[in-house]
Amino acid sequence: MGKPKRERVLADNEARAVARMLRVSPRKLNLVAASIRGKKVESALADLSFSRKRIAGDVRKALMSAIANAENNHDLDVDSLVVAEAHVGKAFVIKRFQARARGRVGRIEKPFSNLTIVVREIEETA
């Protein structure tokens, strides 16, 4: 006797991947996420491969995970996938302190972020 199966949150033509605790501020991560929103998957992977942002490698890994989920878990066609959503959320912030002049202290914040990528299968129109 176990719990009943939870209803699927996404539509039948969608798949999702979540990358948690990425060591970058949400504001910087959102710049990279905005660059792939609405693009076809092949184009988004190419953009992330040649991006000069440090976090682009982790975003690429999350996108590849979403593609693998779509293919293996939901039987979607990889060639017709589009990045439907890429949204960023705040995780926790590590606070550190650095000594400053005259006995004062400078606060250093090290933020973490969460990234959710949803890919959607679109039907090709001729």
N, C-alpha and C positions, 0 to 999 in steps of 0.2 A: 504494500500500500504506500504510494508516494503522492506527491503533489500532482494536481492536474497540470497538463501541458499549457504553458502560457500562450496566449494568442500572439500572432506575428504583428509587430508594430508597423513594419514597412509593407509596401505593396508587393505584389507577386513578381513584378519586373524590376525590383530593387535589391541591392545588397549593401552592407555597411561594414566598415572597419573603424575601430577606435584606437588611437594612440594616446596613451596616458603618460603623465609625468615627463613631458618633454622639457628639457632644460633651456627654455627660451621664454621671453616675455610674450604674452598674448598679442601685443601690438605688432611685434616683429613677425610672429608666426602668421598673423592674418594677412600680411603683405604677400607671403608665399601662397597661402591658401586662396587668396583672391585671384592670383595669376592663373589658377587651374580651373576655377569655377566655370561650368558651362561648356568646357572643351571636351572634345573626344579624348578617349583614354590614351591613344597612341600619341597625340599631340601633347597632352599633359605630361606624360612620362618623358618625352623628349625635352620639354621645357624645364622639367625638374632636373634632368641629367646635366644640362648645361647651365643651370643657375649658379650664380656665385655666392648665394646665401648659404651659410653653414647648415641651417636646419633643413635645407631642401632634400638632403639625403634621407632624413627621417620621414619627411612628408612623402617622398617617393616610395619608401618601404610601406607606409600605411596605404598608399594608393594601390600598390601591388597586392597587398593583403585583401583589399576590397575586391579587386579583380578576381583573385583566387577564390574568395568566398562566393562571388557571383557564378563562377564557372563550376566549382565543385559542389557547393551546397544547394544552389538554386537553379542549376542547369540553364544559365543564361548564355547568350552568344557574346563572346569577348569582343568580336569585331564591331558590334553595334552598341557598345557601352559608352555612356557620357557621364562626366562628373556632374551629378545633379546638385549635390550640396557638399560644401567643405566649410564647416564652421568650427570656430575656436572658442574654447572656454578657459576660465582661470582655474588653476589648481592652487596649491598652497605657495607661500612665499617664505623662504628661509631668510631670517634677519641676522646680519652680522654687523659688527662695529669695528671701526678703525680709529685709532687714537689721532687726535688733532691737536692744534696748538693750545696752550694755556689750560690744559686739563680737560678740554672738551672732547666730544666724541662725534664721529661722523657715521651715520647709519648707512649700511650697505644692504640693499634688498636683492635677493636672488630669486626671481619668480619662475614658476613652472606653469606649463600649459597642457591642456587636453585638446586633441584634434579628432573630429569625427568626419569621415568621408563617406558619402552615399553615392553609389554609381547606379545608373538607371539604363535599362535596355530600351532603345528606341527602334521603332520599325522603320525600315528604309523605304523612302518614297521614290518611285521611279520617274 
